[in-house]
Amino acid sequence: MSRISTDQVKHVANLARLAITEEEAEIFTKQLDAMISFAEQLNELDTENIEPTSHVLNMKNVMREDIPQKGLPQSEVLKNAPDHQDGQVKVPSIIE
């Protein structure tokens, strides 16, 4: 017995604004049924003594410490700006 119907597949496709043919709906129904079957197999596993994890790999933060540092001098920053005025980059107005 199929765990998902072709009508349900068509309904989900419609919600996602996807145009699918009858043949595609049949294919997707079989594929989704196989996925649901696999998920049901996972539910049969005994996980009673398994410690919860947030990730299967031992992950650690590899980012550097956020330490304030002196930035570039204003003259250095503005030297590549096509146009600047009063220490700020000047750009064309986009609002009339």
Biopython code that builds the backbone (N, CA, C, O; Angstrom):
import numpy as np
from Bio.PDB.StructureBuilder import StructureBuilder

atoms = [
    (1, "MET", "N", (0.841, -1.189, 0.000)),
    (1, "MET", "CA", (0.000, 0.000, 0.000)),
    (1, "MET", "C", (0.878, 1.241, 0.000)),
    (1, "MET", "O", (1.824, 1.335, 0.781)),
    (2, "SER", "N", (0.576, 2.169, -0.851)),
    (2, "SER", "CA", (1.341, 3.404, -0.965)),
    (2, "SER", "C", (1.050, 4.328, 0.215)),
    (2, "SER", "O", (-0.097, 4.463, 0.642)),
    (3, "ARG", "N", (2.084, 4.953, 0.726)),
    (3, "ARG", "CA", (1.939, 5.857, 1.868)),
    (3, "ARG", "C", (1.553, 7.269, 1.432)),
    (3, "ARG", "O", (1.160, 8.098, 2.253)),
    (4, "ILE", "N", (1.669, 7.533, 0.123)),
    (4, "ILE", "CA", (1.317, 8.844, -0.426)),
    (4, "ILE", "C", (0.615, 8.620, -1.762)),
    (4, "ILE", "O", (1.003, 7.751, -2.543)),
    (5, "SER", "N", (-0.403, 9.400, -2.008)),
    (5, "SER", "CA", (-1.175, 9.215, -3.237)),
    (5, "SER", "C", (-0.732, 10.211, -4.303)),
    (5, "SER", "O", (-0.090, 11.222, -4.018)),
    (6, "THR", "N", (-1.095, 9.889, -5.536)),
    (6, "THR", "CA", (-0.783, 10.783, -6.650)),
    (6, "THR", "C", (-1.492, 12.115, -6.459)),
    (6, "THR", "O", (-0.948, 13.165, -6.802)),
    (7, "ASP", "N", (-2.701, 12.077, -5.915)),
    (7, "ASP", "CA", (-3.431, 13.325, -5.661)),
    (7, "ASP", "C", (-2.690, 14.197, -4.648)),
    (7, "ASP", "O", (-2.661, 15.419, -4.791)),
    (8, "GLN", "N", (-2.091, 13.581, -3.624)),
    (8, "GLN", "CA", (-1.326, 14.349, -2.646)),
    (8, "GLN", "C", (-0.093, 14.968, -3.290)),
    (8, "GLN", "O", (0.260, 16.108, -2.989)),
    (9, "VAL", "N", (0.562, 14.224, -4.172)),
    (9, "VAL", "CA", (1.733, 14.746, -4.885)),
    (9, "VAL", "C", (1.321, 15.937, -5.748)),
    (9, "VAL", "O", (2.010, 16.957, -5.766)),
    (10, "LYS", "N", (0.215, 15.816, -6.456)),
    (10, "LYS", "CA", (-0.276, 16.919, -7.286)),
    (10, "LYS", "C", (-0.633, 18.132, -6.432)),
    (10, "LYS", "O", (-0.384, 19.270, -6.830)),
    (11, "HIS", "N", (-1.213, 17.891, -5.265)),
    (11, "HIS", "CA", (-1.584, 18.986, -4.368)),
    (11, "HIS", "C", (-0.335, 19.732, -3.885)),
    (11, "HIS", "O", (-0.305, 20.962, -3.887)),
    (12, "VAL", "N", (0.683, 18.991, -3.476)),
    (12, "VAL", "CA", (1.929, 19.617, -3.014)),
    (12, "VAL", "C", (2.604, 20.369, -4.164)),
    (12, "VAL", "O", (3.132, 21.463, -3.964)),
    (13, "ALA", "N", (2.588, 19.792, -5.352)),
    (13, "ALA", "CA", (3.160, 20.471, -6.514)),
    (13, "ALA", "C", (2.419, 21.773, -6.783)),
    (13, "ALA", "O", (3.037, 22.787, -7.109)),
    (14, "ASN", "N", (1.118, 21.750, -6.651)),
    (14, "ASN", "CA", (0.313, 22.954, -6.849)),
    (14, "ASN", "C", (0.661, 24.007, -5.797)),
    (14, "ASN", "O", (0.786, 25.188, -6.122)),
    (15, "LEU", "N", (0.817, 23.592, -4.551)),
    (15, "LEU", "CA", (1.183, 24.533, -3.487)),
    (15, "LEU", "C", (2.551, 25.159, -3.757)),
    (15, "LEU", "O", (2.780, 26.326, -3.440)),
    (16, "ALA", "N", (3.454, 24.380, -4.342)),
    (16, "ALA", "CA", (4.800, 24.860, -4.662)),
    (16, "ALA", "C", (4.826, 25.568, -6.012)),
    (16, "ALA", "O", (5.891, 25.980, -6.472)),
    (17, "ARG", "N", (3.684, 25.712, -6.641)),
    (17, "ARG", "CA", (3.570, 26.349, -7.950)),
    (17, "ARG", "C", (4.419, 25.645, -9.008)),
    (17, "ARG", "O", (5.077, 26.280, -9.832)),
    (18, "LEU", "N", (4.380, 24.315, -8.958)),
    (18, "LEU", "CA", (5.095, 23.497, -9.933)),
    (18, "LEU", "C", (4.094, 22.850, -10.865)),
    (18, "LEU", "O", (3.105, 22.268, -10.420)),
    (19, "ALA", "N", (4.349, 22.949, -12.151)),
    (19, "ALA", "CA", (3.496, 22.291, -13.147)),
    (19, "ALA", "C", (4.101, 20.924, -13.431)),
    (19, "ALA", "O", (5.214, 20.828, -13.947)),
    (20, "ILE", "N", (3.369, 19.867, -13.095)),
    (20, "ILE", "CA", (3.867, 18.518, -13.365)),
    (20, "ILE", "C", (2.848, 17.760, -14.202)),
    (20, "ILE", "O", (1.644, 18.003, -14.122)),
    (21, "THR", "N", (3.358, 16.844, -14.999)),
    (21, "THR", "CA", (2.488, 16.018, -15.839)),
    (21, "THR", "C", (2.022, 14.811, -15.037)),
    (21, "THR", "O", (2.490, 14.563, -13.926)),
    (22, "GLU", "N", (1.088, 14.065, -15.625)),
    (22, "GLU", "CA", (0.595, 12.835, -14.985)),
    (22, "GLU", "C", (1.742, 11.843, -14.785)),
    (22, "GLU", "O", (1.845, 11.194, -13.744)),
    (23, "GLU", "N", (2.606, 11.737, -15.809)),
    (23, "GLU", "CA", (3.733, 10.800, -15.721)),
    (23, "GLU", "C", (4.691, 11.207, -14.599)),
    (23, "GLU", "O", (5.171, 10.361, -13.845)),
    (24, "GLU", "N", (4.963, 12.508, -14.498)),
    (24, "GLU", "CA", (5.843, 12.999, -13.427)),
    (24, "GLU", "C", (5.221, 12.755, -12.062)),
    (24, "GLU", "O", (5.918, 12.392, -11.114)),
    (25, "ALA", "N", (3.914, 12.953, -11.957)),
    (25, "ALA", "CA", (3.218, 12.722, -10.687)),
    (25, "ALA", "C", (3.359, 11.263, -10.264)),
    (25, "ALA", "O", (3.568, 10.977, -9.085)),
    (26, "GLU", "N", (3.248, 10.341, -11.216)),
    (26, "GLU", "CA", (3.407, 8.911, -10.915)),
    (26, "GLU", "C", (4.837, 8.607, -10.447)),
    (26, "GLU", "O", (5.041, 7.871, -9.481)),
    (27, "ILE", "N", (5.818, 9.182, -11.144)),
    (27, "ILE", "CA", (7.221, 8.961, -10.779)),
    (27, "ILE", "C", (7.498, 9.513, -9.386)),
    (27, "ILE", "O", (8.113, 8.846, -8.555)),
    (28, "PHE", "N", (7.033, 10.753, -9.137)),
    (28, "PHE", "CA", (7.271, 11.385, -7.831)),
    (28, "PHE", "C", (6.562, 10.626, -6.710)),
    (28, "PHE", "O", (7.067, 10.552, -5.589)),
    (29, "THR", "N", (5.400, 10.067, -7.014)),
    (29, "THR", "CA", (4.674, 9.283, -6.012)),
    (29, "THR", "C", (5.500, 8.079, -5.584)),
    (29, "THR", "O", (5.613, 7.789, -4.393)),
    (30, "LYS", "N", (6.073, 7.381, -6.551)),
    (30, "LYS", "CA", (6.913, 6.213, -6.232)),
    (30, "LYS", "C", (8.161, 6.625, -5.460)),
    (30, "LYS", "O", (8.540, 5.966, -4.492)),
    (31, "GLN", "N", (8.801, 7.714, -5.888)),
    (31, "GLN", "CA", (10.019, 8.175, -5.220)),
    (31, "GLN", "C", (9.738, 8.624, -3.781)),
    (31, "GLN", "O", (10.480, 8.278, -2.863)),
    (32, "LEU", "N", (8.677, 9.385, -3.595)),
    (32, "LEU", "CA", (8.327, 9.852, -2.245)),
    (32, "LEU", "C", (7.913, 8.693, -1.350)),
    (32, "LEU", "O", (8.214, 8.690, -0.156)),
    (33, "ASP", "N", (7.225, 7.712, -1.918)),
    (33, "ASP", "CA", (6.851, 6.532, -1.147)),
    (33, "ASP", "C", (8.095, 5.793, -0.662)),
    (33, "ASP", "O", (8.126, 5.305, 0.468)),
    (34, "ALA", "N", (9.117, 5.710, -1.509)),
    (34, "ALA", "CA", (10.369, 5.054, -1.119)),
    (34, "ALA", "C", (11.053, 5.834, 0.009)),
    (34, "ALA", "O", (11.604, 5.234, 0.933)),
    (35, "MET", "N", (11.017, 7.161, -0.065)),
    (35, "MET", "CA", (11.612, 7.992, 0.991)),
    (35, "MET", "C", (10.879, 7.812, 2.317)),
    (35, "MET", "O", (11.506, 7.701, 3.370)),
    (36, "ILE", "N", (9.562, 7.783, 2.261)),
    (36, "ILE", "CA", (8.760, 7.592, 3.470)),
    (36, "ILE", "C", (9.036, 6.215, 4.066)),
    (36, "ILE", "O", (9.130, 6.070, 5.285)),
    (37, "SER", "N", (9.163, 5.212, 3.212)),
    (37, "SER", "CA", (9.474, 3.860, 3.673)),
    (37, "SER", "C", (10.817, 3.831, 4.394)),
    (37, "SER", "O", (10.946, 3.186, 5.434)),
    (38, "PHE", "N", (11.819, 4.524, 3.851)),
    (38, "PHE", "CA", (13.129, 4.578, 4.489)),
    (38, "PHE", "C", (13.035, 5.279, 5.841)),
    (38, "PHE", "O", (13.646, 4.827, 6.809)),
    (39, "ALA", "N", (12.282, 6.376, 5.925)),
    (39, "ALA", "CA", (12.120, 7.098, 7.186)),
    (39, "ALA", "C", (11.437, 6.216, 8.223)),
    (39, "ALA", "O", (11.773, 6.275, 9.406)),
    (40, "GLU", "N", (10.488, 5.403, 7.790)),
    (40, "GLU", "CA", (9.821, 4.485, 8.712)),
    (40, "GLU", "C", (10.796, 3.438, 9.239)),
    (40, "GLU", "O", (10.698, 3.034, 10.398)),
    (41, "GLN", "N", (11.731, 2.994, 8.410)),
    (41, "GLN", "CA", (12.753, 2.043, 8.863)),
    (41, "GLN", "C", (13.615, 2.676, 9.952)),
    (41, "GLN", "O", (13.977, 2.012, 10.923)),
    (42, "LEU", "N", (13.942, 3.943, 9.794)),
    (42, "LEU", "CA", (14.745, 4.643, 10.805)),
    (42, "LEU", "C", (14.006, 4.724, 12.136)),
    (42, "LEU", "O", (14.624, 4.657, 13.198)),
    (43, "ASN", "N", (12.693, 4.867, 12.081)),
    (43, "ASN", "CA", (11.892, 4.937, 13.311)),
    (43, "ASN", "C", (11.918, 3.625, 14.087)),
    (43, "ASN", "O", (11.632, 3.614, 15.285)),
    (44, "GLU", "N", (12.256, 2.516, 13.422)),
    (44, "GLU", "CA", (12.296, 1.217, 14.085)),
    (44, "GLU", "C", (13.578, 1.000, 14.882)),
    (44, "GLU", "O", (13.657, 0.066, 15.680)),
    (45, "LEU", "N", (14.585, 1.852, 14.676)),
    (45, "LEU", "CA", (15.855, 1.700, 15.390)),
    (45, "LEU", "C", (15.698, 2.005, 16.873)),
    (45, "LEU", "O", (14.950, 2.903, 17.261)),
    (46, "ASP", "N", (16.416, 1.245, 17.696)),
    (46, "ASP", "CA", (16.406, 1.482, 19.130)),
    (46, "ASP", "C", (17.439, 2.560, 19.453)),
    (46, "ASP", "O", (18.644, 2.330, 19.349)),
    (47, "THR", "N", (16.963, 3.717, 19.839)),
    (47, "THR", "CA", (17.856, 4.834, 20.159)),
    (47, "THR", "C", (17.790, 5.195, 21.644)),
    (47, "THR", "O", (18.122, 6.313, 22.036)),
    (48, "GLU", "N", (17.364, 4.251, 22.448)),
    (48, "GLU", "CA", (17.162, 4.498, 23.883)),
    (48, "GLU", "C", (18.436, 4.983, 24.579)),
    (48, "GLU", "O", (18.384, 5.945, 25.345)),
    (49, "ASN", "N", (19.566, 4.343, 24.330)),
    (49, "ASN", "CA", (20.799, 4.696, 25.034)),
    (49, "ASN", "C", (21.746, 5.550, 24.190)),
    (49, "ASN", "O", (22.947, 5.598, 24.456)),
    (50, "ILE", "N", (21.213, 6.212, 23.190)),
    (50, "ILE", "CA", (22.030, 7.069, 22.326)),
    (50, "ILE", "C", (21.942, 8.509, 22.851)),
    (50, "ILE", "O", (20.854, 9.056, 23.027)),
    (51, "GLU", "N", (23.103, 9.098, 23.093)),
    (51, "GLU", "CA", (23.148, 10.469, 23.594)),
    (51, "GLU", "C", (22.781, 11.439, 22.468)),
    (51, "GLU", "O", (23.293, 11.315, 21.356)),
    (52, "PRO", "N", (21.903, 12.397, 22.746)),
    (52, "PRO", "CA", (21.519, 13.364, 21.711)),
    (52, "PRO", "C", (22.718, 14.208, 21.275)),
    (52, "PRO", "O", (23.575, 14.553, 22.088)),
    (53, "THR", "N", (22.764, 14.531, 19.995)),
    (53, "THR", "CA", (23.824, 15.379, 19.472)),
    (53, "THR", "C", (23.202, 16.446, 18.580)),
    (53, "THR", "O", (22.098, 16.275, 18.062)),
    (54, "SER", "N", (23.919, 17.536, 18.409)),
    (54, "SER", "CA", (23.446, 18.568, 17.492)),
    (54, "SER", "C", (24.048, 18.368, 16.114)),
    (54, "SER", "O", (23.547, 18.907, 15.127)),
    (55, "HIS", "N", (25.137, 17.584, 16.046)),
    (55, "HIS", "CA", (25.794, 17.321, 14.777)),
    (55, "HIS", "C", (26.514, 15.981, 14.883)),
    (55, "HIS", "O", (27.038, 15.643, 15.944)),
    (56, "VAL", "N", (26.543, 15.228, 13.810)),
    (56, "VAL", "CA", (27.159, 13.908, 13.866)),
    (56, "VAL", "C", (28.673, 13.972, 13.965)),
    (56, "VAL", "O", (29.304, 13.017, 14.417)),
    (57, "LEU", "N", (29.261, 15.084, 13.548)),
    (57, "LEU", "CA", (30.703, 15.247, 13.640)),
    (57, "LEU", "C", (31.038, 16.150, 14.822)),
    (57, "LEU", "O", (30.246, 17.015, 15.197)),
    (58, "ASN", "N", (32.214, 15.946, 15.405)),
    (58, "ASN", "CA", (32.650, 16.791, 16.503)),
    (58, "ASN", "C", (33.086, 18.134, 15.927)),
    (58, "ASN", "O", (34.209, 18.274, 15.444)),
    (59, "MET", "N", (32.198, 19.112, 15.981)),
    (59, "MET", "CA", (32.467, 20.416, 15.391)),
    (59, "MET", "C", (32.916, 21.396, 16.470)),
    (59, "MET", "O", (32.474, 21.324, 17.617)),
    (60, "LYS", "N", (33.799, 22.311, 16.085)),
    (60, "LYS", "CA", (34.181, 23.378, 16.994)),
    (60, "LYS", "C", (34.237, 24.668, 16.205)),
    (60, "LYS", "O", (34.373, 24.652, 14.981)),
    (61, "ASN", "N", (34.135, 25.767, 16.895)),
    (61, "ASN", "CA", (34.162, 27.062, 16.250)),
    (61, "ASN", "C", (35.576, 27.343, 15.756)),
    (61, "ASN", "O", (36.517, 27.365, 16.549)),
    (62, "VAL", "N", (35.730, 27.555, 14.471)),
    (62, "VAL", "CA", (37.049, 27.807, 13.906)),
    (62, "VAL", "C", (37.264, 29.294, 13.629)),
    (62, "VAL", "O", (38.255, 29.678, 13.009)),
    (63, "MET", "N", (36.345, 30.114, 14.085)),
    (63, "MET", "CA", (36.463, 31.548, 13.872)),
    (63, "MET", "C", (37.462, 32.139, 14.862)),
    (63, "MET", "O", (37.605, 31.644, 15.980)),
    (64, "ARG", "N", (38.145, 33.188, 14.448)),
    (64, "ARG", "CA", (39.085, 33.859, 15.332)),
    (64, "ARG", "C", (38.316, 34.699, 16.355)),
    (64, "ARG", "O", (37.135, 34.992, 16.169)),
    (65, "GLU", "N", (38.984, 35.073, 17.412)),
    (65, "GLU", "CA", (38.383, 35.959, 18.396)),
    (65, "GLU", "C", (38.102, 37.310, 17.736)),
    (65, "GLU", "O", (38.873, 37.761, 16.889)),
    (66, "ASP", "N", (37.020, 37.941, 18.117)),
    (66, "ASP", "CA", (36.656, 39.241, 17.573)),
    (66, "ASP", "C", (37.359, 40.319, 18.404)),
    (66, "ASP", "O", (36.830, 40.807, 19.403)),
    (67, "ILE", "N", (38.561, 40.671, 17.960)),
    (67, "ILE", "CA", (39.374, 41.642, 18.682)),
    (67, "ILE", "C", (39.415, 42.928, 17.869)),
    (67, "ILE", "O", (39.776, 42.902, 16.692)),
    (68, "PRO", "N", (39.050, 44.060, 18.481)),
    (68, "PRO", "CA", (39.095, 45.326, 17.737)),
    (68, "PRO", "C", (40.525, 45.653, 17.305)),
    (68, "PRO", "O", (41.474, 45.496, 18.072)),
    (69, "GLN", "N", (40.653, 46.103, 16.083)),
    (69, "GLN", "CA", (41.957, 46.499, 15.563)),
    (69, "GLN", "C", (41.837, 47.847, 14.874)),
    (69, "GLN", "O", (40.759, 48.228, 14.416)),
    (70, "LYS", "N", (42.923, 48.550, 14.805)),
    (70, "LYS", "CA", (42.928, 49.840, 14.139)),
    (70, "LYS", "C", (42.684, 49.624, 12.653)),
    (70, "LYS", "O", (43.314, 48.765, 12.035)),
    (71, "GLY", "N", (41.765, 50.407, 12.075)),
    (71, "GLY", "CA", (41.447, 50.299, 10.664)),
    (71, "GLY", "C", (42.404, 51.108, 9.804)),
    (71, "GLY", "O", (43.371, 51.694, 10.291)),
    (72, "LEU", "N", (42.107, 51.122, 8.513)),
    (72, "LEU", "CA", (42.920, 51.891, 7.583)),
    (72, "LEU", "C", (42.691, 53.384, 7.793)),
    (72, "LEU", "O", (41.609, 53.794, 8.211)),
    (73, "PRO", "N", (43.710, 54.200, 7.504)),
    (73, "PRO", "CA", (43.497, 55.646, 7.570)),
    (73, "PRO", "C", (42.496, 56.084, 6.498)),
    (73, "PRO", "O", (42.406, 55.474, 5.432)),
    (74, "GLN", "N", (41.756, 57.137, 6.793)),
    (74, "GLN", "CA", (40.712, 57.610, 5.889)),
    (74, "GLN", "C", (41.273, 57.920, 4.502)),
    (74, "GLN", "O", (40.624, 57.623, 3.499)),
    (75, "SER", "N", (42.448, 58.503, 4.427)),
    (75, "SER", "CA", (43.034, 58.847, 3.132)),
    (75, "SER", "C", (43.300, 57.593, 2.298)),
    (75, "SER", "O", (43.141, 57.604, 1.078)),
    (76, "GLU", "N", (43.705, 56.520, 2.965)),
    (76, "GLU", "CA", (43.977, 55.256, 2.277)),
    (76, "GLU", "C", (42.680, 54.644, 1.735)),
    (76, "GLU", "O", (42.655, 54.109, 0.627)),
    (77, "VAL", "N", (41.624, 54.728, 2.514)),
    (77, "VAL", "CA", (40.333, 54.172, 2.100)),
    (77, "VAL", "C", (39.772, 54.950, 0.913)),
    (77, "VAL", "O", (39.243, 54.356, -0.026)),
    (78, "LEU", "N", (39.886, 56.263, 0.953)),
    (78, "LEU", "CA", (39.281, 57.099, -0.085)),
    (78, "LEU", "C", (40.108, 57.180, -1.362)),
    (78, "LEU", "O", (39.615, 57.701, -2.363)),
    (79, "LYS", "N", (41.341, 56.689, -1.370)),
    (79, "LYS", "CA", (42.173, 56.845, -2.562)),
    (79, "LYS", "C", (41.643, 56.047, -3.751)),
    (79, "LYS", "O", (41.938, 56.402, -4.892)),
    (80, "ASN", "N", (40.869, 54.978, -3.526)),
    (80, "ASN", "CA", (40.298, 54.200, -4.628)),
    (80, "ASN", "C", (38.865, 54.597, -4.959)),
    (80, "ASN", "O", (38.280, 54.076, -5.908)),
    (81, "ALA", "N", (38.296, 55.517, -4.182)),
    (81, "ALA", "CA", (36.926, 55.961, -4.453)),
    (81, "ALA", "C", (36.933, 56.857, -5.683)),
    (81, "ALA", "O", (37.769, 57.756, -5.771)),
    (82, "PRO", "N", (36.024, 56.642, -6.642)),
    (82, "PRO", "CA", (35.995, 57.472, -7.841)),
    (82, "PRO", "C", (35.734, 58.950, -7.514)),
    (82, "PRO", "O", (36.252, 59.840, -8.187)),
    (83, "ASP", "N", (34.930, 59.199, -6.481)),
    (83, "ASP", "CA", (34.624, 60.577, -6.092)),
    (83, "ASP", "C", (34.383, 60.604, -4.589)),
    (83, "ASP", "O", (33.722, 59.716, -4.051)),
    (84, "HIS", "N", (34.906, 61.602, -3.918)),
    (84, "HIS", "CA", (34.677, 61.730, -2.479)),
    (84, "HIS", "C", (34.646, 63.198, -2.088)),
    (84, "HIS", "O", (35.195, 64.058, -2.776)),
    (85, "GLN", "N", (33.991, 63.458, -0.971)),
    (85, "GLN", "CA", (33.845, 64.833, -0.492)),
    (85, "GLN", "C", (33.714, 64.800, 1.017)),
    (85, "GLN", "O", (32.955, 63.995, 1.557)),
    (86, "ASP", "N", (34.435, 65.652, 1.694)),
    (86, "ASP", "CA", (34.404, 65.781, 3.152)),
    (86, "ASP", "C", (34.634, 64.439, 3.853)),
    (86, "ASP", "O", (33.991, 64.152, 4.862)),
    (87, "GLY", "N", (35.535, 63.625, 3.333)),
    (87, "GLY", "CA", (35.881, 62.363, 3.972)),
    (87, "GLY", "C", (34.889, 61.235, 3.742)),
    (87, "GLY", "O", (34.964, 60.204, 4.410)),
    (88, "GLN", "N", (33.962, 61.411, 2.808)),
    (88, "GLN", "CA", (32.973, 60.375, 2.525)),
    (88, "GLN", "C", (32.953, 60.074, 1.029)),
    (88, "GLN", "O", (33.255, 60.938, 0.206)),
    (89, "VAL", "N", (32.594, 58.835, 0.690)),
    (89, "VAL", "CA", (32.481, 58.449, -0.711)),
    (89, "VAL", "C", (31.233, 59.110, -1.277)),
    (89, "VAL", "O", (30.155, 59.035, -0.688)),
    (90, "LYS", "N", (31.391, 59.759, -2.432)),
    (90, "LYS", "CA", (30.268, 60.440, -3.069)),
    (90, "LYS", "C", (29.723, 59.561, -4.183)),
    (90, "LYS", "O", (30.467, 59.110, -5.054)),
    (91, "VAL", "N", (28.412, 59.322, -4.145)),
    (91, "VAL", "CA", (27.764, 58.474, -5.150)),
    (91, "VAL", "C", (26.631, 59.255, -5.810)),
    (91, "VAL", "O", (26.118, 60.215, -5.234)),
    (92, "PRO", "N", (26.239, 58.843, -7.025)),
    (92, "PRO", "CA", (25.133, 59.541, -7.688)),
    (92, "PRO", "C", (23.830, 59.335, -6.912)),
    (92, "PRO", "O", (23.606, 58.284, -6.311)),
    (93, "SER", "N", (22.987, 60.350, -6.941)),
    (93, "SER", "CA", (21.687, 60.259, -6.293)),
    (93, "SER", "C", (20.776, 59.324, -7.082)),
    (93, "SER", "O", (20.733, 59.378, -8.311)),
    (94, "ILE", "N", (20.047, 58.465, -6.365)),
    (94, "ILE", "CA", (19.114, 57.553, -7.056)),
    (94, "ILE", "C", (17.667, 57.931, -6.784)),
    (94, "ILE", "O", (16.750, 57.376, -7.390)),
    (95, "ILE", "N", (17.462, 58.867, -5.883)),
    (95, "ILE", "CA", (16.103, 59.320, -5.558)),
    (95, "ILE", "C", (15.923, 60.724, -6.131)),
    (95, "ILE", "O", (16.746, 61.611, -5.902)),
    (96, "GLU", "N", (14.851, 60.910, -6.867)),
    (96, "GLU", "CA", (14.616, 62.219, -7.469)),
    (96, "GLU", "C", (13.913, 63.132, -6.515)),
    (96, "GLU", "O", (13.632, 64.282, -6.853)),
]
sb = StructureBuilder()
sb.init_structure("model")
sb.init_model(0)
sb.init_chain("A")
sb.init_seg("    ")
for serial, (resi, resn, name, xyz) in enumerate(atoms, 1):
    if name == "N":
        sb.init_residue(resn, " ", resi, " ")
    sb.init_atom(name, np.array(xyz, "f"), 0.0, 1.0, " ", f" {name:<3s}", serial, name[0])
structure = sb.get_structure()
